[in-house]
Amino acid sequence: MKIISMIPARYSASRFPGKLMQNLAGKSVILRTYEATVATKLFSEVYVVTDSEIIFNEIESHGGKAIMSVKTHESGSDRIAEAVADIDCDIVINVQGDEPFTERESLAKVIDVFKDDKEKEIDLASLMVEIKDWEEISNPNTVKVIVDQESFALYFSRSPIPFPRDKEVRTRYFKHKGIYAFRKEAILDFAVLPMQFLEATEKIECIRYLEYGKRIKMVETTIEGVEIDTPEDLERAKKLWK
Protein backbone atom coordinates (compact mmCIF):
# COMPACT_ATOMS: atom_id res chain seq x y z
CA MET A 1 0.00 0.00 0.00
CA LYS A 2 1.63 3.24 -1.18
CA ILE A 3 0.85 6.21 1.07
CA ILE A 4 1.64 9.81 0.19
CA SER A 5 0.88 13.16 1.82
CA MET A 6 -0.40 16.27 0.09
CA ILE A 7 -0.49 19.67 1.77
CA PRO A 8 -2.89 22.04 -0.02
CA ALA A 9 -1.70 25.62 0.39
CA ARG A 10 -3.18 28.83 -0.96
CA TYR A 11 -1.72 32.21 -0.26
CA SER A 12 -4.97 34.11 0.14
CA ALA A 13 -7.12 33.34 3.18
CA SER A 14 -10.25 35.24 4.16
CA ARG A 15 -9.51 35.44 7.89
CA PHE A 16 -5.72 35.78 7.74
CA PRO A 17 -4.28 36.56 4.28
CA GLY A 18 -0.74 35.30 3.76
CA LYS A 19 -0.83 33.28 6.98
CA LEU A 20 1.19 30.39 5.55
CA MET A 21 4.15 32.69 4.94
CA GLN A 22 4.09 34.15 8.45
CA ASN A 23 7.20 33.67 10.57
CA LEU A 24 7.04 30.91 13.15
CA ALA A 25 10.29 30.64 15.11
CA GLY A 26 12.46 31.56 12.14
CA LYS A 27 10.66 29.65 9.39
CA SER A 28 7.40 30.13 7.51
CA VAL A 29 4.27 28.33 8.74
CA ILE A 30 4.03 26.29 5.51
CA LEU A 31 7.68 25.22 5.70
CA ARG A 32 7.21 24.20 9.35
CA THR A 33 4.18 22.12 8.34
CA TYR A 34 6.02 20.50 5.42
CA GLU A 35 9.05 19.62 7.53
CA ALA A 36 6.90 18.24 10.34
CA THR A 37 5.04 16.01 7.88
CA VAL A 38 8.26 14.71 6.31
CA ALA A 39 9.72 14.10 9.79
CA THR A 40 6.99 11.56 10.60
CA LYS A 41 8.62 9.17 8.06
CA LEU A 42 5.18 7.73 7.27
CA PHE A 43 5.03 8.65 3.58
CA SER A 44 6.61 7.62 0.31
CA GLU A 45 6.39 11.26 -0.80
CA VAL A 46 5.23 14.59 0.66
CA TYR A 47 4.10 17.42 -1.63
CA VAL A 48 2.84 20.96 -1.10
CA VAL A 49 0.14 21.70 -3.68
CA THR A 50 -0.40 25.39 -4.26
CA ASP A 51 -1.66 28.15 -6.55
CA SER A 52 0.99 30.56 -5.27
CA GLU A 53 4.45 31.05 -6.75
CA ILE A 54 5.53 32.49 -3.40
CA ILE A 55 4.63 29.26 -1.57
CA PHE A 56 5.94 27.07 -4.41
CA ASN A 57 9.31 28.83 -4.31
CA GLU A 58 9.40 28.71 -0.51
CA ILE A 59 9.18 24.91 -0.51
CA GLU A 60 11.41 24.29 -3.54
CA SER A 61 14.13 26.66 -2.30
CA HIS A 62 14.38 24.62 0.91
CA GLY A 63 14.71 21.30 -0.91
CA GLY A 64 11.06 20.29 -0.66
CA LYS A 65 8.61 19.07 -3.30
CA ALA A 66 5.86 21.36 -4.55
CA ILE A 67 3.23 21.15 -7.29
CA MET A 68 1.61 24.18 -8.94
CA SER A 69 -2.13 23.86 -9.50
CA VAL A 70 -3.21 24.19 -13.13
CA LYS A 71 -6.80 25.23 -12.41
CA THR A 72 -8.45 27.50 -9.84
CA HIS A 73 -9.93 25.47 -6.98
CA GLU A 74 -12.53 26.20 -4.33
CA SER A 75 -11.29 23.62 -1.84
CA GLY A 76 -8.17 21.78 -0.75
CA SER A 77 -9.69 18.47 -1.82
CA ASP A 78 -10.21 19.75 -5.38
CA ARG A 79 -6.61 20.96 -5.44
CA ILE A 80 -5.34 17.55 -4.26
CA ALA A 81 -7.55 15.66 -6.73
CA GLU A 82 -5.97 17.50 -9.67
CA ALA A 83 -2.44 16.91 -8.36
CA VAL A 84 -2.87 13.24 -7.46
CA ALA A 85 -4.63 12.11 -10.65
CA ASP A 86 -1.43 10.92 -12.35
CA ILE A 87 0.49 9.88 -9.23
CA ASP A 88 0.76 6.19 -8.36
CA CYS A 89 -0.59 5.78 -4.81
CA ASP A 90 -3.28 4.04 -2.80
CA ILE A 91 -3.84 6.37 0.16
CA VAL A 92 -3.52 10.16 0.23
CA ILE A 93 -3.16 12.02 3.52
CA ASN A 94 -4.29 15.64 3.41
CA VAL A 95 -2.37 17.68 5.98
CA GLN A 96 -3.59 21.27 6.27
CA GLY A 97 -0.92 23.86 5.50
CA ASP A 98 -1.66 25.73 8.73
CA GLU A 99 -0.86 22.73 10.96
CA PRO A 100 2.83 23.22 11.90
CA PHE A 101 2.43 20.94 14.94
CA THR A 102 1.61 17.92 12.78
CA GLU A 103 3.02 14.80 14.47
CA ARG A 104 3.46 11.09 13.80
CA GLU A 105 1.06 9.61 16.35
CA SER A 106 -2.10 11.19 14.95
CA LEU A 107 -1.17 10.52 11.32
CA ALA A 108 -0.37 6.89 12.10
CA LYS A 109 -3.85 6.46 13.60
CA VAL A 110 -5.64 7.46 10.40
CA ILE A 111 -3.30 5.32 8.29
CA ASP A 112 -4.04 2.31 10.51
CA VAL A 113 -7.74 2.63 9.64
CA PHE A 114 -6.95 1.56 6.08
CA LYS A 115 -4.48 -1.14 7.08
CA ASP A 116 -7.25 -2.74 9.14
CA ASP A 117 -9.95 -2.29 6.46
CA LYS A 118 -9.46 -5.52 4.55
CA GLU A 119 -12.79 -5.22 2.68
CA LYS A 120 -12.08 -1.63 1.62
CA GLU A 121 -15.37 -0.38 3.04
CA ILE A 122 -13.96 2.91 4.37
CA ASP A 123 -13.53 5.83 1.98
CA LEU A 124 -11.95 8.37 4.34
CA ALA A 125 -10.53 8.62 7.84
CA SER A 126 -10.08 11.74 9.92
CA LEU A 127 -9.32 12.94 13.44
CA MET A 128 -11.40 14.43 16.23
CA VAL A 129 -10.43 15.78 19.63
CA GLU A 130 -12.76 16.29 22.58
CA ILE A 131 -13.48 19.89 23.53
CA LYS A 132 -15.09 21.02 26.79
CA ASP A 133 -14.91 24.81 26.72
CA TRP A 134 -18.34 26.17 25.73
CA GLU A 135 -16.81 29.20 24.04
CA GLU A 136 -14.90 26.91 21.69
CA ILE A 137 -17.91 24.64 21.21
CA SER A 138 -19.97 27.69 20.19
CA ASN A 139 -17.27 29.21 17.99
CA PRO A 140 -18.25 28.91 14.29
CA ASN A 141 -14.55 28.75 13.35
CA THR A 142 -14.40 25.41 15.20
CA VAL A 143 -15.88 22.60 13.10
CA LYS A 144 -17.65 20.01 15.23
CA VAL A 145 -18.45 16.40 14.33
CA ILE A 146 -20.91 13.82 15.64
CA VAL A 147 -20.42 10.09 15.08
CA ASP A 148 -22.35 6.84 15.32
CA GLN A 149 -21.59 3.92 17.63
CA GLU A 150 -18.80 2.71 15.34
CA SER A 151 -17.23 6.19 15.09
CA PHE A 152 -18.39 6.88 11.54
CA ALA A 153 -19.17 10.54 10.94
CA LEU A 154 -22.85 11.47 10.89
CA TYR A 155 -22.46 15.20 10.35
CA PHE A 156 -20.06 18.13 10.61
CA SER A 157 -21.15 21.62 11.61
CA ARG A 158 -19.99 25.04 12.72
CA SER A 159 -22.89 25.04 15.19
CA PRO A 160 -22.78 23.17 18.52
CA ILE A 161 -23.83 19.60 17.74
CA PRO A 162 -25.64 18.03 19.43
CA PHE A 163 -27.61 20.98 20.80
CA PRO A 164 -27.80 20.57 24.62
CA ARG A 165 -31.55 20.91 25.08
CA ASP A 166 -31.43 18.55 28.05
CA LYS A 167 -28.69 19.89 30.32
CA GLU A 168 -28.80 16.73 32.47
CA VAL A 169 -27.47 14.51 29.68
CA ARG A 170 -23.69 14.17 29.66
CA THR A 171 -22.69 15.12 26.14
CA ARG A 172 -19.24 14.92 24.65
CA TYR A 173 -18.32 17.46 21.99
CA PHE A 174 -15.68 16.78 19.37
CA LYS A 175 -13.71 19.20 17.23
CA HIS A 176 -12.79 18.04 13.75
CA LYS A 177 -9.02 18.17 13.38
CA GLY A 178 -8.17 19.04 9.79
CA ILE A 179 -6.28 15.94 8.71
CA TYR A 180 -7.94 13.64 6.17
CA ALA A 181 -6.88 10.29 4.80
CA PHE A 182 -8.48 9.26 1.49
CA ARG A 183 -8.49 6.30 -0.76
CA LYS A 184 -7.33 7.73 -4.07
CA GLU A 185 -10.67 6.83 -5.71
CA ALA A 186 -12.56 8.85 -3.07
CA ILE A 187 -10.61 12.05 -3.65
CA LEU A 188 -10.99 11.70 -7.43
CA ASP A 189 -14.75 11.20 -6.99
CA PHE A 190 -14.93 14.36 -4.88
CA ALA A 191 -13.63 16.52 -7.72
CA VAL A 192 -16.39 15.49 -10.14
CA LEU A 193 -19.32 15.52 -7.69
CA PRO A 194 -21.17 18.87 -7.60
CA MET A 195 -21.45 20.76 -4.32
CA GLN A 196 -24.83 20.36 -2.58
CA PHE A 197 -26.63 22.81 -0.31
CA LEU A 198 -25.39 21.44 3.04
CA GLU A 199 -21.75 21.89 2.09
CA ALA A 200 -22.52 25.27 0.53
CA THR A 201 -24.31 26.42 3.68
CA GLU A 202 -21.72 25.27 6.24
CA LYS A 203 -18.66 25.82 4.03
CA ILE A 204 -17.24 22.46 5.20
CA GLU A 205 -15.95 20.41 2.28
CA CYS A 206 -16.07 16.97 3.93
CA ILE A 207 -19.87 17.25 4.11
CA ARG A 208 -19.86 16.56 0.36
CA TYR A 209 -18.59 13.06 1.03
CA LEU A 210 -21.45 12.40 3.45
CA GLU A 211 -24.04 13.80 1.04
CA TYR A 212 -22.90 11.29 -1.58
CA GLY A 213 -22.82 8.32 0.77
CA LYS A 214 -19.07 8.05 1.45
CA ARG A 215 -18.05 6.56 4.80
CA ILE A 216 -15.77 8.63 7.02
CA LYS A 217 -14.17 6.84 9.96
CA MET A 218 -13.31 9.24 12.78
CA VAL A 219 -10.41 8.51 15.11
CA GLU A 220 -10.19 10.19 18.51
CA THR A 221 -6.93 11.81 19.50
CA THR A 222 -5.88 13.90 22.48
CA ILE A 223 -3.19 15.83 20.60
CA GLU A 224 -4.53 19.18 19.52
CA GLY A 225 -1.68 21.54 18.62
CA VAL A 226 -2.60 24.88 17.07
CA GLU A 227 -4.29 25.45 13.70
CA ILE A 228 -3.32 28.90 12.49
CA ASP A 229 -6.50 30.58 11.27
CA THR A 230 -6.05 34.03 12.84
CA PRO A 231 -3.23 36.33 14.01
CA GLU A 232 -4.13 35.32 17.57
CA ASP A 233 -3.55 31.66 16.67
CA LEU A 234 -0.11 32.57 15.34
CA GLU A 235 0.80 34.22 18.65
CA ARG A 236 -0.36 31.10 20.53
CA ALA A 237 1.72 28.95 18.18
CA LYS A 238 4.83 31.07 18.83
CA LYS A 239 4.42 30.63 22.57
CA LEU A 240 3.82 26.89 22.23
CA TRP A 241 6.87 26.49 19.97
CA LYS A 242 9.10 27.94 22.68
Secondary structure as GFF3:
##gff-version 3
##sequence-region A 1 242
A	DSSP	beta_strand	3	9	.	.	.	ID=ss1
A	DSSP	three_ten_helix	19	21	.	.	.	ID=ss2
A	DSSP	beta_strand	23	24	.	.	.	ID=ss3
A	DSSP	beta_strand	27	28	.	.	.	ID=ss4
A	DSSP	alpha_helix	29	39	.	.	.	ID=ss5
A	DSSP	beta_strand	46	50	.	.	.	ID=ss6
A	DSSP	alpha_helix	53	61	.	.	.	ID=ss7
A	DSSP	beta_strand	66	68	.	.	.	ID=ss8
A	DSSP	alpha_helix	76	84	.	.	.	ID=ss9
A	DSSP	beta_strand	91	95	.	.	.	ID=ss10
A	DSSP	alpha_helix	104	115	.	.	.	ID=ss11
A	DSSP	beta_strand	124	131	.	.	.	ID=ss12
A	DSSP	alpha_helix	134	138	.	.	.	ID=ss13
A	DSSP	beta_strand	144	147	.	.	.	ID=ss14
A	DSSP	beta_strand	153	157	.	.	.	ID=ss15
A	DSSP	beta_strand	173	183	.	.	.	ID=ss16
A	DSSP	alpha_helix	184	192	.	.	.	ID=ss17
A	DSSP	alpha_helix	197	202	.	.	.	ID=ss18
A	DSSP	alpha_helix	207	211	.	.	.	ID=ss19
A	DSSP	beta_strand	216	220	.	.	.	ID=ss20
A	DSSP	alpha_helix	231	241	.	.	.	ID=ss21
###
